[in-house]
Amino acid sequence: MNEFLDILTHGRRLQGAVKELSIQELETVQEKLANIIDKRKEKALEEEKVGQEKRAKLEEIKKQMEEAGLNFEDLQSLNEDAPKKVGKKRPVKYKLTDSDGVTHPWTGIGRMPRVYKEALESGKSLEDYSVNA
């Protein structure tokens, strides 16, 4: 694609690339390029129109907020006050207290913590640390 773009944007290279084409073929290419340009212009105008509408709506909302005595920080605090969805926590199935007196709870899901792995390698059983036992 890069080579095509280089040829298309360089006058002499383009002239050399199309020298085998007839006038009718060149006119067909010209029509196709004109169609592409027209569509791009229409799309750009449409995007500009959407952008202007969006800016107008934002200005209207800003004006309404000023009339109501509100500012952006008030909207931000609204999100912070909303309660966050908290998933249901899984119950702890195993508890291990290491030699330093630190308790290591584990639900039994996911990768086994290193302290449990070391305890199992030293001959202990996972049942030894079961909470329900």
N, C-alpha and C positions, 0 to 999 in steps of 0.2 A: 504494500500500500504506500509505503514511503517513496518508492521509486516512481509510482504513478503520480503522486502528489508533486514530486520534483519536476516531472515532465509537464504536468498540467499547468504549473505556475511559472514555468520558464518559457519565454516566448520562442526562442530559437529551437529548443528541444521539442516543444509542442508542434511547431511548424514542420520539423523533420519527422515527427511521429505520424502526422496526418497527411503527409504529402501524397500517399497512395490513395487517399479517399477522394471520391468524386464530389463535385459541388453539391449534388443532391444529398449525399451522405453527410457532408459537413453541415448542411442546413438542418438535417434531421437531428444531428448532435446538438446544434445550436438551439433547436426547439426544446429538446429534452433538458438541456442546461437551464433554459429560460423557465421551464416548468418547475424545476427543482428550486431555482432562485425565488420564484413567486410563492411557492409553498413555504419556504423558509421565512420569507418576509411576513406572510400571513401568520405563521406560528409565532414569530417574534412580536407582532402586533397583539396577538391574542394573549401572550404571556405578559406583555406590558399592561394590557387592559386588566387582567386578573390582578397584577401587582398594584395597580392604581386602586382597584376596588378594595383590596385588602388594606391598603394604607388608609383609605377613606373610612373603612369600618373601624380600624384601630384608632383613628382620630376621634371618631364618634364615641367609642368606648372610653377613651381618655377624657373627653369632655364630660361624659356622664359621671365618671369617677370623680372628677374635680367638683362637679356640682353636688355630688353626694358627700364630699369631704373625705374621700378615700384615696389611698395611694397604693403603689405597687407592693410595698411591704405588708399592707393589710391582706392582699391576695396571697402572698407567700405564707403568712402566718396561718391562713385558712388551711393550707395543705399540711402544715406542721401539726395542727391541732387534731386533724382527722386521725381516728384510731387506725393503727396499722394492722393488717391482717396477720395474725399469728397462727402459724400452723400448729397442729396438735403434736406435742412433743412425745417422742417414743419413750417408753418406760425403761429405766436402767435395769439391765438383767444381771450385770456383774459389777462387783466393787472389789478393788484390790488396794490394800494399803501397803506402800513400799517401806523400806527400812528407814526412810527419813520421816515417816508418819504422814505422808501425803496420800490422800485417797484419790484413786483413779476410777471414776465410773465409766461404764461402757454399755451400750445398748445391745451389743452383739451383732450390729449391722455395720458393714463397711470393713475397711482394713483393720486388722487386729492391732491394737496399740503395742508398742515395743515392750512395755513392762509386762503385759500379759504373755507375749511371745517368749520373753526371757524366763518368766515363771514356769511356763509349760515345758521349756527346754530343760529346766532344772528338775523336772520330774513331777511337778504339781499337775493337777487336773483342773480343767475349766470349771467343773462342778464345785471345786473348793471355793470359788469366788462368787458363786451364784447367790443372788439376793433372795430368791425364793426358797433356798435350801434351809 
